[in-house]
Amino acid sequence: MTSCARSSVRPDLLLALGAAEDRLQLVAGSAPEGGEPVIEACQEWRTKGRILDCLAPALERMLQLLGGVGRLAGVAVVRGPGSFSGIRIALATAAGLSAASGVPLAGLDYLPLLARSAPELREGVLAVLTHARRGLVHLQTFALPGRAALGPLQVVSATAAAGLLRALPGPVHALGSGLRRNAEFLLGPDSPLLPLPPSSDAPTADALLAAAAAAAYAPRPVEPLYVRDADAEENLAQLAPLRGLTAAEGRRLIVEARDSIPASAFSEKK
């Protein structure tokens, strides 16, 4: 097992973790002051619900090969939006690593990270759409070529997203899992969208490390970025009886659990 105790090794390594969708990404590298970040190791796993099985062993092995936890200067973790379980497991793993070693943490927002990962584009707008749930997408748009956000993150229906994007001045480039899974609404024959290839639908290792190098770190857990209720809450009427509860009892337990958590934990909920 890798020791989490600080050693005499000089901390010079940044680690980025991402598990917002159907893949686990681990990227480690150095970020020399005034220079470009340099990747030392990266791994990608198509987990499909198996992140709990993959994350700890993959992370342990990577740190062993790179010289141990003592090299870590910071851990940046993708905080959402995306898979509730993937985000929570990644955040909990980062928090545990920080608690054991003292390494500071930073949060990375997923849609700007995807925008940063896109191929170079000279003009127009870049629309990033990721899957939220059936018929819903997370949507954020970015001005090209600099990729500054044009507005806040939204959760909208696929049909509403199509209308919003149609109203933008072109050309409108688009990427993301929400685009592929709602192609019938977003990529029809008369669609003004210019889809980027599916290979653009996940962050690149270079973008993850660059975002980690630019992030602000602090000695506290990263809060998740959730912008909609969990599926379990939305389906409470069907799920509660399976636990021997009424929907009202289930709702009461959720409220009691939320009341026991500091309000700051929900400051990003929109």
C-alpha positions as CSV (number, residue, x, y, z in Angstrom):
1,M,0.0,0.0,0.0
2,T,1.2,3.6,-0.7
3,S,1.9,5.5,2.5
4,C,-0.1,8.7,2.9
5,A,2.5,10.2,5.3
6,R,4.5,13.2,4.0
7,S,8.1,12.3,3.1
8,S,11.2,14.3,2.4
9,V,10.3,14.2,-1.3
10,R,9.7,17.7,-2.6
11,P,6.0,18.1,-3.6
12,D,6.0,19.0,-7.3
13,L,3.2,16.9,-8.8
14,L,-0.4,17.8,-9.6
15,L,-3.1,15.1,-9.9
16,A,-6.4,15.6,-11.8
17,L,-9.3,13.2,-11.3
18,G,-12.4,13.1,-13.5
19,A,-15.4,10.8,-13.4
20,A,-18.3,13.0,-14.4
21,E,-19.6,10.7,-17.1
22,D,-18.8,7.1,-18.3
23,R,-15.1,7.2,-17.9
24,L,-12.5,7.6,-15.2
25,Q,-9.6,9.8,-16.0
26,L,-6.4,10.2,-13.9
27,V,-3.7,12.6,-15.0
28,A,-0.5,13.5,-13.1
29,G,2.2,16.0,-14.1
30,S,4.4,18.8,-13.0
31,A,3.6,22.5,-13.5
32,P,6.9,24.5,-13.5
33,E,6.4,28.1,-12.5
34,G,6.2,30.2,-15.7
35,G,6.2,27.1,-17.9
36,E,3.7,24.7,-19.5
37,P,2.4,21.7,-17.5
38,V,4.1,18.4,-18.4
39,I,2.2,15.1,-18.2
40,E,4.1,12.3,-16.4
41,A,1.3,9.7,-16.4
42,C,-2.3,9.4,-17.4
43,Q,-4.9,6.6,-17.4
44,E,-8.4,6.4,-18.8
45,W,-11.0,3.7,-17.9
46,R,-14.4,3.2,-19.4
47,T,-16.0,2.4,-16.1
48,K,-19.8,2.2,-16.9
49,G,-20.7,2.1,-13.3
50,R,-17.5,0.4,-12.0
51,I,-15.7,3.5,-10.8
52,L,-15.7,2.2,-7.3
53,D,-13.7,-0.9,-8.4
54,C,-11.3,1.0,-10.6
55,L,-10.4,4.3,-8.9
56,A,-8.5,3.3,-5.7
57,P,-6.4,0.5,-7.3
58,A,-5.5,2.7,-10.4
59,L,-4.7,5.7,-8.2
60,E,-2.5,3.7,-5.8
61,R,-0.5,2.1,-8.6
62,M,0.0,5.4,-10.4
63,L,1.3,7.1,-7.2
64,Q,3.6,4.2,-6.5
65,L,5.2,4.5,-9.9
66,L,5.5,8.3,-9.6
67,G,7.3,8.3,-6.2
68,G,4.4,8.3,-3.7
69,V,2.0,10.7,-2.1
70,G,4.8,12.8,-0.9
71,R,5.2,14.2,-4.4
72,L,1.7,15.6,-4.5
73,A,1.4,19.4,-4.5
74,G,-2.3,19.4,-5.2
75,V,-5.3,17.3,-6.3
76,A,-7.9,18.8,-8.7
77,V,-11.1,16.9,-9.1
78,V,-14.0,17.4,-11.5
79,R,-17.0,18.4,-9.4
80,G,-19.8,18.2,-11.9
81,P,-22.3,18.3,-13.4
82,G,-22.6,14.7,-14.4
83,S,-23.1,11.3,-12.8
84,F,-24.0,11.6,-9.1
85,S,-22.2,8.4,-8.1
86,G,-19.1,9.1,-10.2
87,I,-18.7,12.7,-8.9
88,R,-19.3,11.6,-5.3
89,I,-16.8,8.8,-5.4
90,A,-14.1,11.0,-7.0
91,L,-14.7,13.8,-4.5
92,A,-14.7,11.4,-1.6
93,T,-11.5,9.8,-2.8
94,A,-9.8,13.2,-3.1
95,A,-11.1,14.3,0.3
96,G,-9.7,11.1,1.9
97,L,-6.3,11.6,0.2
98,S,-6.2,15.2,1.4
99,A,-7.2,14.2,5.0
100,A,-4.5,11.6,5.1
101,S,-1.7,13.6,3.5
102,G,-2.5,17.3,3.9
103,V,-2.5,17.9,0.2
104,P,-4.8,20.8,-0.9
105,L,-7.7,20.3,-3.2
106,A,-9.3,22.2,-6.1
107,G,-12.6,21.7,-8.0
108,L,-12.9,21.7,-11.8
109,D,-16.2,22.5,-13.6
110,Y,-16.9,19.9,-16.3
111,L,-18.4,21.9,-19.2
112,P,-15.7,24.5,-19.3
113,L,-13.2,21.6,-19.2
114,L,-14.8,20.1,-22.3
115,A,-14.7,23.5,-24.0
116,R,-11.0,23.8,-23.2
117,S,-10.4,20.3,-24.7
118,A,-12.1,21.0,-28.1
119,P,-10.0,21.4,-31.2
120,E,-8.9,24.9,-32.2
121,L,-11.8,26.9,-33.7
122,R,-11.5,30.3,-35.2
123,E,-14.9,32.0,-35.0
124,G,-18.5,31.6,-33.8
125,V,-19.8,29.9,-30.7
126,L,-19.0,26.5,-29.1
127,A,-22.0,24.8,-27.5
128,V,-21.2,22.1,-24.9
129,L,-24.1,19.8,-24.1
130,T,-23.8,16.8,-21.8
131,H,-26.4,14.2,-20.8
132,A,-28.4,15.2,-17.7
133,R,-31.2,12.6,-17.9
134,R,-33.6,11.4,-20.6
135,G,-34.6,14.4,-22.6
136,L,-32.5,16.8,-20.6
137,V,-29.1,18.3,-21.2
138,H,-26.6,20.4,-19.4
139,L,-25.9,23.3,-21.7
140,Q,-23.2,26.1,-21.7
141,T,-22.0,28.2,-24.6
142,F,-18.5,29.7,-25.2
143,A,-17.3,32.5,-27.4
144,L,-14.6,31.6,-30.0
145,P,-11.7,31.6,-30.3
146,G,-11.0,32.5,-26.7
147,R,-13.7,30.2,-25.2
148,A,-15.0,32.6,-22.6
149,A,-18.3,31.5,-21.2
150,L,-21.3,33.4,-22.8
151,G,-23.6,32.6,-19.9
152,P,-24.1,30.3,-16.9
153,L,-24.6,26.6,-17.0
154,Q,-28.3,25.6,-17.7
155,V,-30.3,22.4,-17.5
156,V,-32.9,22.4,-20.3
157,S,-34.8,20.0,-22.4
158,A,-33.2,18.9,-25.7
159,T,-35.9,20.7,-27.7
160,A,-35.4,23.9,-25.7
161,A,-31.6,23.6,-26.3
162,A,-32.3,23.3,-30.0
163,G,-34.3,26.5,-29.9
164,L,-31.7,28.4,-27.9
165,L,-28.8,27.3,-30.1
166,R,-30.7,28.1,-33.3
167,A,-31.0,31.7,-32.1
168,L,-27.3,32.2,-31.8
169,P,-25.2,33.9,-34.4
170,G,-23.3,31.3,-36.4
171,P,-21.3,29.3,-36.9
172,V,-22.3,27.2,-33.9
173,H,-20.1,24.3,-33.2
174,A,-21.3,21.6,-30.8
175,L,-20.0,18.7,-28.8
176,G,-20.9,16.4,-25.9
177,S,-22.8,13.4,-24.8
178,G,-26.1,15.4,-24.7
179,L,-25.6,16.2,-28.4
180,R,-25.2,12.5,-29.4
181,R,-28.0,11.2,-27.2
182,N,-30.5,13.8,-28.5
183,A,-29.5,13.8,-32.1
184,E,-33.1,13.6,-33.3
185,F,-33.7,17.1,-31.8
186,L,-30.3,18.7,-32.3
187,L,-28.8,17.3,-35.5
188,G,-31.7,17.1,-37.9
189,P,-31.5,18.0,-41.6
190,D,-32.2,21.7,-41.0
191,S,-30.0,22.0,-37.9
192,P,-27.5,24.9,-37.9
193,L,-25.2,23.1,-35.6
194,L,-21.7,22.0,-36.7
195,P,-21.0,18.8,-34.7
196,L,-17.5,18.1,-33.6
197,P,-16.4,14.5,-33.8
198,P,-17.3,12.2,-30.9
199,S,-13.7,12.1,-29.8
200,S,-14.3,15.6,-28.5
201,D,-16.9,14.5,-26.0
202,A,-14.3,13.8,-23.2
203,P,-11.7,16.0,-21.6
204,T,-8.1,15.6,-22.9
205,A,-5.3,14.7,-20.6
206,D,-3.6,18.0,-21.6
207,A,-6.7,20.0,-20.7
208,L,-7.2,18.3,-17.4
209,L,-3.6,19.0,-16.3
210,A,-3.7,22.6,-17.6
211,A,-7.0,23.2,-15.7
212,A,-5.4,21.7,-12.6
213,A,-2.4,24.0,-13.0
214,A,-4.6,27.0,-13.2
215,A,-6.9,26.1,-10.3
216,A,-7.1,27.6,-6.9
217,Y,-6.3,25.1,-4.1
218,A,-7.5,25.1,-0.5
219,P,-7.2,22.6,2.5
220,R,-10.9,21.6,2.4
221,P,-13.1,19.2,0.6
222,V,-14.4,20.2,-2.9
223,E,-18.2,20.7,-3.0
224,P,-20.1,19.0,-5.9
225,L,-21.7,21.0,-8.6
226,Y,-25.3,19.6,-8.9
227,V,-27.8,21.5,-11.0
228,R,-30.8,19.1,-10.7
229,D,-32.3,16.7,-8.3
230,A,-31.0,13.1,-8.2
231,D,-33.0,10.5,-10.1
232,A,-33.9,8.8,-6.8
233,E,-35.6,12.0,-5.6
234,E,-37.5,12.5,-8.8
235,N,-38.7,8.8,-8.7
236,L,-39.4,8.8,-5.0
237,A,-43.1,7.7,-5.4
238,Q,-41.9,4.5,-7.1
239,L,-38.8,3.9,-5.0
240,A,-40.0,4.6,-1.4
241,P,-42.4,1.6,-1.3
242,L,-39.5,-0.7,-2.2
243,R,-38.0,0.4,1.2
244,G,-41.3,0.0,3.1
245,L,-41.9,3.7,3.1
246,T,-44.5,6.0,1.8
247,A,-43.5,8.8,-0.5
248,A,-44.1,11.3,2.3
249,E,-41.9,9.4,4.7
250,G,-39.2,9.2,2.1
251,R,-39.4,13.0,1.5
252,R,-39.2,13.6,5.3
253,L,-36.0,11.5,5.6
254,I,-34.4,13.4,2.7
255,V,-35.3,16.8,4.3
256,E,-33.9,15.6,7.7
257,A,-30.7,14.4,6.0
258,R,-30.3,17.7,4.2
259,D,-30.9,19.7,7.4
260,S,-28.0,17.9,9.0
261,I,-25.5,19.1,6.4
262,P,-24.1,22.7,6.4
263,A,-25.9,25.0,4.0
264,S,-22.6,25.7,2.2
265,A,-22.7,22.3,0.7
266,F,-25.6,23.3,-1.4
267,S,-24.4,26.8,-2.4
268,E,-23.8,25.7,-6.0
269,K,-27.3,24.2,-6.5
270,K,-29.3,26.1,-9.1
